[in-house]
Each structure stands twice: as C-alpha cells, then as structure tokens.
Amino acid sequence: MIPMKFGEIARIIEGELFGNPETLLSGNFIFDSREIQNGDVFIALSGEFKDGHEFAPDAFKRGAKLAITSKGVAGDHIVVPDVLLAISKLAHNLRVALKELKVIGITGSQGKTTTKDLLKSVLSISSETIAPPGSYNNEIGVPITLLRANAKTRFCILEMGARHEGDIARLTQIAQPDVGIVLNIGLAHLGEFGSRENIARTKGELIRGLKNGATAILGTYDEFTPNLASGLNLKVLHFGEKPDSNVRAAHIEIKGGYASFDLVTKQGRERVELQILGEHQIANALAAAAAAISLGIDVRQISEGLSQHTAQSKWRMELHKINEITLINDSYNSNPESCKAAIQTLRQLSQESGGRSWAFLGKMHELGSESNSLHKEIGEFAVSANLDNLITIGEPAFTENVSSKNMLFKSVPDWKSATEFLVGIEPGDVVLIKGSRAEKLDQLANATLEFIEGRHYGSVSEEERGERQ
C-alpha cells in the first residue's frame, strides 16, 4: 500500500484512533491472524461463527502494527462502526490517489480465477502487477487486494463475484476499473438469481459501472454477454472463435489435453501453446489477451505470457500422472458448463491414452428448481461422451432414467463411499474428480492419489484384475 500515517487512515475511514497519529504504516491488510507478517494491519471482522477481535492478540504477537476494529482491543487500533465499510472507503481512496494505476475487473459464471491468473502472467512480464490469491472476489477480497497497490504498481487485477444483485455494482464503485471483463453468462448460482436473465443483469453491473471511455471485454460464447455494453459510451472488444471477434483463436489443436492456437488480433498474429488443461481454457486465454491488448501490451508479449503460464490455483484442472494413471483433480467447484468441459477433457485424454475413463462427479450446488434436470443433463452428456465409468456422489438425479450398455453407472451418497471403486482403476486409465466444494471431493482426490501412488500392479494377477471389474 501507499505509506500512510495512522492519523491519516483514521481520518479517511472516520474512526477513533488509539495510538500515535504520526506512526507510519506500509503493510498489507490481513483478516486471518495466522497470515500476519511484521508491519501488517489486522482487520477484525465479525462473522456468524467467529469474532475477529478474539484473534487480535495473536495478530499483534505475529507482528501486526495496527488493527481496524469495531471495539477496543489491546494494541494500536482504530475503532469504526463497520470494519468492512471502513476498509472499502480506504481502498477507494487509494484507488483514486493512484492516477497511473490501471484496474481490471473480471466477472462471469466460470473462468474468473483462471483468466485472472493468465492475465497476471502476461502483464507481469513488463510491469508490477497485483492480483488476489485464489478466489478473493467479494466485498473482502476486492478492497484488500486494492490496498496492496502502491506508486510502483501499474496493473491491479480484481475478480468480482456476486451472491446478490448489487454486489458487483458496489465492488465496481470501489475499484473504478479501467477495463471490465465479462467472460460468460452460465448457470452457476441459478438457484440464487432465478434465471440466466437475472444472472446477466448482475454480471452486467461491472460493465454498466465503468466510466465513459473505459473498455469492455466481452465473450461471444452465449447470447447475453456480447450485448452487455449496448448503448454505453465504452470501447468494446469481443473475444471468441467466431471470424468477426476482435480477438479470436484460429487453427486450434488439442494434444494431451492442452490447447494450442493462433492468437489473431488487429495488432498481429502469434501462436499460443497453453500449459493449462482443457480446451475450454482457450476462452479464458482470449479474454486475458483482449484485456492486455486494450492496455497496450504487444501481441508477442501476450503470446509469451499465455504460453509460459502454468496452473496457479489449487484444485482447478490439476493434472497428475502416476504409475501410468492420469488424475484430473478439478474439485474446487462445479456447475453445468464447467462439468461438461471437464468431461470433454477426460474423453480426449482417455482416447489418447487408450485406457478407460473414470468420472467421479459430485453434486452441483446452487442450481435451484432446475437442479434435478441439470444433473440429469450431465448424466446424459457423460453417456454421449462415451465414458466408461461414471460414479456420481451426493445426487441420484445424475443417473435418473439414464442408461448405457457400455458404461458403468453408480450413485453413492458421499466421497468416502466412492473410494470403493478405486480398486478398479488400472494403468492407462484417466480419472476425473469434479464437484462443488461442499461435497469434499478434494478429500476423494487425496485418497485417489494415495491409492495410485501405493498401487503395485506387478503383484496383481490378470485373474484378480478381471475379478475387480
């Protein structure tokens, strides 16, 4: 952050300071006391189950220089009525003060974190760039990411998620992005918003909140996203695989589950060789490329950054190859679009390996009244993809009225029950683990890794293998 005195911070957030107003601060703002480093600021947030004030002593012990609180604590602190609102005020103040800082906001039904990671890889080649770790995309993550910026920071990339209408509008008001990216409008959080039209309106808050002359980066993969900037005084770049897209992919090839393509732009054409798994990553790469172009980055640098990028965020299409078995760990989250994309990648890899495909699919949450039909649709999609084995977890609707003579179908209540099928996995097979985080499929992924790491196939007879089928 910009170095600031305690007194100046107290004035901006309209709080009561208990400490020396002349003390200078330049650390990061942290809400988890375990992550505090010397000189940081501890944010004492009060939630439904935990009161952050209880962790203030631990924060100061670890080196916190100041705490932002809503009640008194031992140590230098500023008391405000609403800690989260105070941090948002401070972040907005900093954003306005940093005239040279370019802020990029990213939203969409899926792909936000990967696009953020890709764009950071591109922009970091030439200039200091900050972006949130993981998926810090809410009313906490956006301001604390902004507060990491200083006079040397040229680019700040922010994810913007929403649970309710108005959430993204508030984040946009705080951050005042120069570039707004909407990747797609899908079915994630359909239960919360009720319809794709409502989802589109909510994601569109980012574009409607941009200042005149800012740039909107819009995907062309659904009927809503391309039109979100209609009637607005904005520069617009469309990305996709259609010939009329401003930034597009041509001559696409998929090998080993990884995509390569020609990045075609008005500024030039360069080959991109992605190192993140899945054909669906092309769209995320194009979004990052379009944003970089709008910020004046050379196409060759964009190609270099995209091609050098490797997976940064945990449990998102992680690829493990052990004992001739391939495991795709995509257990961070799931929705209908991302689940289909993961199944397509599973099919491609199993076709290349010549082994069998195993899909362990967990329940997709927040789909509302459409939940049963959307889970059934995924089951039917798995059949059409000619998968060999489908184990569904926590949701019988996946396999409701779905049948296939060539596929093993099993529905189990939880991830532990799914582990009984691991014994059937053999060398050459490809395994996908995909589900919403509430289903705890990260634990199934860990159990699968342990199983295939410890499996000694040489000691298993062909007859025993056959019995396990």
C-alpha positions in Angstrom: 0.0 0.0 0.0 1.0 3.7 -0.1 2.8 4.5 3.1 0.2 6.3 5.4 0.2 7.6 8.9 -2.2 6.2 11.5 -3.9 9.6 11.8 -4.5 9.9 8.0 -6.0 6.4 7.9 -8.3 7.2 10.9 -9.5 10.4 9.1 -10.3 8.6 5.8 -12.2 5.8 7.5 -13.8 8.1 10.0 -12.6 6.1 13.0 -11.3 6.8 16.5 -7.6 6.2 16.8 -6.0 4.6 19.8 -2.3 5.1 19.0 0.2 7.6 17.8 -1.2 9.5 14.7 2.3 10.1 13.3 3.2 6.4 13.1 3.8 5.4 9.5 2.2 2.3 8.1 3.0 0.4 4.8 2.0 -3.2 5.4 -0.8 -5.3 3.9 -4.3 -5.6 5.3 -5.0 -9.1 6.5 -8.1 -10.6 8.1 -6.6 -14.0 9.1 -4.3 -13.5 12.0 -2.3 -16.6 11.0 -1.1 -14.8 7.8 0.0 -11.7 9.6 3.6 -10.6 8.9 5.6 -7.8 10.6 4.1 -4.4 9.8 0.7 -5.6 8.6 -2.7 -4.4 9.5 -5.2 -6.8 11.1 -8.8 -6.5 10.1 -11.1 -7.7 12.9 -14.1 -9.0 11.0 -17.1 -10.4 13.0 -18.9 -13.3 11.3 -21.7 -15.6 12.2 -19.4 -18.1 13.9 -16.2 -16.2 14.8 -15.4 -12.8 16.1 -12.2 -11.5 14.6 -11.5 -9.4 17.7 -10.7 -12.6 19.6 -7.7 -13.1 17.3 -6.3 -9.6 17.7 -3.7 -10.7 20.4 -2.4 -13.3 18.1 -2.2 -10.8 15.2 -0.1 -8.4 17.3 2.0 -11.2 18.5 2.8 -12.1 14.9 3.8 -8.5 14.1 0.7 -6.5 13.3 1.3 -2.8 13.6 -2.3 -1.7 13.7 -5.8 -3.2 13.9 -9.1 -2.0 12.4 -11.8 -2.9 14.8 -15.4 -2.2 15.9 -14.5 -2.3 19.6 -11.4 -1.8 21.8 -8.5 -4.2 21.8 -5.1 -4.3 23.4 -2.7 -2.6 20.9 -2.8 0.3 18.4 -6.1 0.2 16.7 -8.8 2.3 15.0 -12.4 1.8 16.1 -15.1 2.2 13.4 -18.8 1.2 13.3 -18.4 -1.1 10.3 -14.9 -2.6 9.7 -15.7 -3.8 6.2 -17.2 -0.5 5.1 -14.1 1.3 6.5 -11.7 -0.9 4.5 -13.8 -0.3 1.4 -13.5 3.5 2.0 -9.8 3.3 2.4 -9.4 1.1 -0.7 -11.5 3.5 -2.8 -9.4 6.5 -1.5 -6.2 4.7 -2.5 -7.5 3.8 -6.0 -8.4 7.5 -6.6 -5.0 8.6 -5.4 -3.0 6.3 -7.7 -3.6 8.1 -11.0 -1.3 5.8 -13.0 -2.8 2.6 -11.8 -4.9 0.6 -14.3 -7.5 -1.6 -12.7 -9.0 -4.6 -14.5 -12.3 -6.2 -13.2 -13.2 -9.7 -14.2 -16.6 -11.4 -13.7 -18.5 -14.3 -15.3 -20.2 -17.6 -14.5 -17.0 -19.5 -14.7 -13.3 -19.0 -15.6 -12.7 -15.8 -13.5 -9.8 -17.2 -11.5 -8.0 -18.8 -14.4 -8.4 -15.6 -16.5 -7.1 -13.6 -13.6 -4.0 -15.9 -13.3 -3.4 -15.8 -17.1 -3.7 -12.0 -17.3 -1.3 -11.6 -14.4 1.3 -13.8 -16.2 1.0 -11.6 -19.3 1.1 -8.2 -17.5 3.8 -9.1 -15.0 6.3 -9.5 -17.8 6.7 -5.8 -18.2 5.2 -4.1 -15.1 4.4 -4.6 -11.5 1.1 -6.3 -11.3 -1.0 -7.4 -8.3 -3.9 -9.9 -8.2 -5.7 -11.7 -5.5 -4.6 -15.2 -4.4 -7.2 -17.9 -5.1 -10.7 -16.5 -5.5 -10.8 -13.4 -3.4 -13.7 -12.0 -5.3 -16.1 -10.5 -2.8 -16.5 -7.4 -0.5 -13.5 -8.5 1.5 -11.2 -9.7 -1.3 -11.5 -6.7 -3.6 -10.6 -3.9 -1.2 -7.7 -5.8 0.5 -6.3 -6.6 -3.0 -6.6 -2.9 -4.0 -4.9 -1.9 -0.7 -1.8 -3.8 -1.8 -1.2 -1.3 -4.6 1.5 1.4 -4.3 3.0 4.1 -6.5 5.1 1.4 -8.4 2.1 -0.8 -9.2 0.9 -0.4 -12.8 -1.8 -3.1 -13.0 -4.3 -4.4 -10.4 -6.5 -7.3 -11.5 -9.6 -8.0 -9.5 -12.1 -10.8 -9.5 -15.7 -9.8 -8.9 -18.3 -12.4 -7.8 -21.8 -12.0 -6.6 -24.3 -13.7 -4.4 -27.0 -11.0 -4.8 -27.9 -8.3 -7.3 -25.9 -5.1 -6.5 -22.8 -6.9 -5.2 -20.8 -6.3 -8.3 -22.1 -2.8 -8.6 -20.7 -2.0 -5.2 -17.3 -3.6 -6.0 -17.1 -1.6 -9.2 -17.8 1.6 -7.4 -14.9 0.9 -5.0 -12.4 -0.2 -7.7 -13.4 2.1 -10.6 -12.0 -0.3 -13.3 -10.4 0.9 -16.5 -11.2 -2.4 -18.1 -14.2 -4.7 -17.4 -14.2 -8.3 -18.5 -17.4 -10.4 -18.6 -16.5 -14.0 -19.6 -19.8 -15.6 -20.0 -23.3 -16.0 -18.6 -24.0 -19.6 -17.5 -26.0 -21.5 -14.9 -23.7 -21.1 -11.8 -25.8 -19.7 -8.9 -29.0 -20.2 -10.8 -30.7 -21.0 -7.5 -29.8 -17.7 -6.1 -30.7 -15.5 -9.1 -33.6 -17.5 -10.5 -32.8 -17.1 -14.3 -30.0 -16.5 -16.7 -31.5 -13.1 -17.5 -31.0 -12.1 -13.8 -27.5 -13.5 -13.8 -26.8 -11.5 -17.0 -28.1 -8.3 -15.3 -26.0 -8.9 -12.2 -22.8 -9.7 -14.2 -23.5 -6.7 -16.4 -23.2 -4.4 -13.3 -19.5 -4.4 -14.0 -19.9 -3.0 -17.5 -22.7 -0.5 -16.5 -20.4 0.7 -13.7 -17.5 1.6 -16.0 -16.7 5.2 -16.5 -17.2 6.7 -20.0 -14.4 5.8 -22.4 -13.4 2.7 -20.4 -13.1 -0.7 -22.1 -15.5 -3.6 -22.0 -14.1 -7.1 -22.9 -17.0 -9.4 -23.7 -17.1 -13.1 -24.6 -19.1 -14.4 -27.5 -20.0 -17.8 -26.1 -23.6 -17.1 -25.1 -26.5 -14.9 -26.2 -26.2 -12.4 -23.3 -22.6 -11.4 -22.9 -21.8 -9.9 -26.3 -24.6 -7.2 -25.8 -23.8 -6.1 -22.3 -22.2 -2.8 -23.5 -25.1 -1.9 -25.9 -25.9 1.8 -25.6 -23.0 2.6 -23.4 -20.1 5.1 -24.1 -17.4 2.4 -23.9 -14.7 0.9 -26.1 -15.7 -2.7 -26.7 -13.6 -5.8 -27.7 -15.3 -9.1 -28.3 -13.3 -12.3 -27.9 -14.1 -15.8 -29.1 -13.7 -18.2 -32.0 -16.0 -16.5 -34.5 -14.5 -14.8 -37.5 -15.8 -11.4 -36.5 -14.4 -11.4 -33.0 -11.9 -8.7 -32.3 -9.6 -11.2 -30.6 -10.0 -14.7 -31.7 -8.5 -18.2 -31.9 -7.7 -19.9 -35.2 -6.0 -23.2 -36.2 -6.9 -24.8 -32.8 -5.1 -28.1 -31.9 -5.6 -30.2 -28.8 -2.8 -32.6 -27.7 -2.5 -34.3 -24.3 -5.5 -32.2 -23.2 -3.6 -29.0 -23.8 -4.7 -26.4 -26.5 -2.6 -24.5 -28.9 -3.9 -21.9 -31.3 -3.1 -18.8 -33.4 -4.0 -15.6 -31.4 -5.5 -13.4 -34.1 -5.8 -9.7 -33.5 -5.7 -6.4 -35.4 -2.2 -5.8 -34.0 -0.8 -9.1 -35.3 -1.0 -12.9 -35.1 1.0 -15.2 -32.8 1.0 -18.9 -31.8 -0.1 -19.7 -28.2 0.8 -23.0 -26.6 -1.2 -23.3 -23.3 0.1 -25.3 -20.4 -3.2 -25.4 -18.5 -5.5 -28.3 -19.1 -8.7 -28.3 -21.2 -10.0 -26.9 -24.5 -12.2 -24.6 -22.5 -9.1 -22.6 -21.4 -8.9 -21.1 -24.9 -11.8 -18.7 -24.0 -10.0 -17.7 -20.8 -6.8 -17.1 -22.6 -8.6 -15.0 -25.3 -10.2 -12.8 -22.6 -6.8 -12.2 -21.0 -5.3 -11.4 -24.4 -8.1 -8.9 -25.2 -7.6 -7.1 -21.9 -3.8 -7.0 -22.4 -4.3 -5.5 -25.9 -6.6 -2.8 -24.5 -3.8 -1.9 -22.1 -1.3 -1.5 -24.9 0.6 -4.8 -24.5 2.4 -6.2 -27.6 0.9 -9.3 -29.1 4.2 -11.1 -28.9 4.4 -10.5 -25.2 0.8 -11.7 -24.8 1.6 -14.9 -26.6 4.7 -15.4 -24.4 2.9 -14.8 -21.2 0.0 -17.1 -22.1 2.3 -19.8 -23.3 4.6 -19.7 -20.2 1.7 -19.7 -17.7 1.2 -22.8 -15.6 -1.7 -23.5 -13.2 -1.6 -21.3 -10.1 -4.8 -22.0 -8.3 -5.4 -25.2 -6.3 -7.8 -28.0 -7.3 -8.6 -26.5 -10.8 -7.9 -29.0 -13.5 -4.7 -30.2 -11.7 -3.1 -32.9 -13.7 -1.2 -35.8 -12.0 0.4 -38.7 -13.8 1.4 -41.5 -11.5 2.0 -45.2 -12.2 0.7 -44.8 -15.8 -2.6 -43.4 -14.4 -3.8 -39.8 -15.1 -5.8 -38.0 -12.5 -7.6 -34.7 -13.2 -8.3 -33.0 -9.9 -11.0 -30.3 -10.5 -12.6 -30.5 -7.1 -12.7 -26.7 -6.4 -16.2 -26.1 -7.8 -18.7 -27.3 -10.3 -21.5 -26.0 -12.5 -23.1 -27.5 -15.7 -20.8 -25.7 -18.1 -17.5 -26.4 -16.3 -18.6 -30.0 -15.7 -19.2 -30.6 -19.4 -15.8 -29.0 -20.2 -14.1 -31.3 -17.7 -15.9 -34.4 -19.2 -14.7 -33.4 -22.7 -11.1 -33.1 -21.4 -11.5 -36.5 -19.8 -12.7 -38.1 -23.0 -9.8 -36.5 -25.0 -7.2 -37.8 -22.6 -8.6 -41.3 -22.4 -8.8 -41.6 -26.2 -5.1 -40.6 -26.4 -4.0 -43.0 -23.7 -6.1 -45.9 -24.9 -7.3 -46.5 -21.3 -10.7 -46.3 -19.7 -12.3 -43.1 -18.5 -13.5 -42.6 -14.9 -15.7 -39.7 -13.9 -16.3 -39.1 -10.2 -18.9 -36.3 -10.3 -20.1 -34.6 -7.1 -23.4 -32.7 -6.7 -23.5 -29.2 -8.3 -24.9 -26.8 -5.8 -27.0 -23.6 -6.1 -29.0 -24.6 -9.1 -32.4 -24.0 -7.5 -35.5 -25.6 -9.1 -33.5 -26.7 -12.1 -31.2 -28.9 -10.1 -32.6 -32.3 -11.0 -32.9 -31.6 -14.7 -29.4 -30.1 -14.9 -27.9 -33.0 -13.1 -29.7 -35.4 -15.4 -28.4 -33.4 -18.4 -24.8 -34.0 -17.2 -25.5 -37.7 -16.9 -26.8 -37.8 -20.4 -23.8 -35.8 -21.6 -21.5 -38.3 -20.0 -23.2 -41.1 -22.0 -22.9 -39.1 -25.2 -19.2 -38.6 -24.5 -18.9 -42.4 -24.4 -17.3 -42.5 -20.9 -16.5 -45.9 -19.5 -17.3 -45.3 -15.8 -19.5 -42.7 -14.1 -19.6 -42.6 -10.3 -21.9 -39.8 -9.0 -21.7 -38.5 -5.5 -24.5 -36.9 -3.4 -27.0 -36.6 -6.2 -29.1 -39.5 -7.6 -30.5 -37.3 -10.4 -27.3 -37.6 -12.3 -28.2 -41.1 -13.4 -32.0 -40.8 -13.2 -33.5 -42.6 -16.3 -30.1 -42.7 -17.9 -28.9 -45.9 -19.3 -26.0 -47.2 -21.3 -24.9 -50.8 -22.1 -21.3 -49.7 -22.4 -20.9 -47.6 -19.2 -20.7 -48.4 -15.5 -23.2 -46.2 -13.6 -23.1 -46.0 -9.8 -24.6 -43.4 -7.4 -23.2 -43.1 -3.9 -24.1 -40.8 -1.0 -20.6 -39.3 -0.2 -17.0 -39.2 -1.2 -16.0 -42.0 1.2 -18.4 -44.4 -0.5 -16.8 -43.5 -3.8 -13.4 -44.8 -2.7 -14.5 -48.4 -3.0 -14.4 -48.1 -6.8 -10.7 -47.0 -6.8 -9.7 -50.7 -6.9 -10.9 -50.9 -10.5 -8.5 -48.3 -11.8 -5.7 -49.7 -13.9 -2.6 -48.4 -15.8 -3.6 -46.3 -18.8 -6.9 -45.1 -17.2 -7.8 -41.5 -16.9 -9.7 -40.3 -13.8 -11.7 -37.1 -13.4 -12.8 -35.8 -9.9 -15.2 -32.9 -10.2 -17.7 -31.4 -7.8 -18.8 -28.4 -5.7 -16.6 -27.8 -2.7 -19.3 -28.8 -0.2 -19.1 -32.4 -1.4 -15.4 -32.5 -0.2 -14.1 -34.2 -3.3 -10.7 -32.7 -2.6 -10.5 -35.5 0.0 -11.5 -38.1 -2.6 -8.7 -36.7 -4.8 -6.2 -37.1 -2.0 -7.4 -40.6 -1.4 -7.1 -41.4 -5.1 -3.6 -40.1 -5.2 -2.6 -42.1 -2.2 -4.1 -45.2 -3.8 -2.4 -44.9 -7.2 0.9 -43.9 -5.6 0.8 -47.0 -3.4 -0.5 -49.5 -6.0 2.0 -52.1 -7.2 0.4 -53.6 -10.3 3.1 -56.2 -10.8 1.8 -58.1 -7.8 -1.7 -58.3 -9.1 -2.6 -61.2 -11.4 -4.6 -60.8 -14.5 -7.3 -63.0 -13.0 -7.5 -60.7 -9.9 -7.8 -57.7 -12.2 -10.6 -59.3 -14.0 -12.5 -60.1 -10.8 -12.2 -56.4 -9.7 -14.0 -55.3 -12.8 
